[in-house]
C-alpha cells in the first residue's frame, strides 16, 4: 500500500502543471467557443494556449505547418494514462483508508451521475 501511495503522489505531482494547463485552456475553450482559422492567427497568449491545447504546437515564429506535435502528443498521452492510473489509485486509497465507505460511494455516485445528468438536461428537446 505504501508503494501505491507514493506512485499516486509522484504521478500527480509530475503531471500537475500539464493537467492544470489542459484544465485551464479547456475551460477557456468551453466558454469562448470562437475558433481560429489557423494556428498562425494566434496573437494573444490565451489564443496561443488554445492552439497548444487543440493542435499540440506552440504558434511562434516560422511556418506552423512544419512543426511536429508528435513529442508533445506522447507527453499528453503519458499524462492521460498516468492520470487514469493516479485517479484509480486515489479511489483505492479512498476506500482503503476511510472507515465509513458510504460517503465515498455517495461522492463517487454523484460525481458520475452529475455530468451525465447535466449533459442530458442540456440537450435540446
PyMOL commands that set and color helices and strands:
alter all, ss='L'
color gray80, all
select helices_A, chain A and resi 2-31+39-41+45-55+64-66+70-96+102-122
alter helices_A, ss='H'
color red, helices_A
deselect
rebuild
show_as cartoon
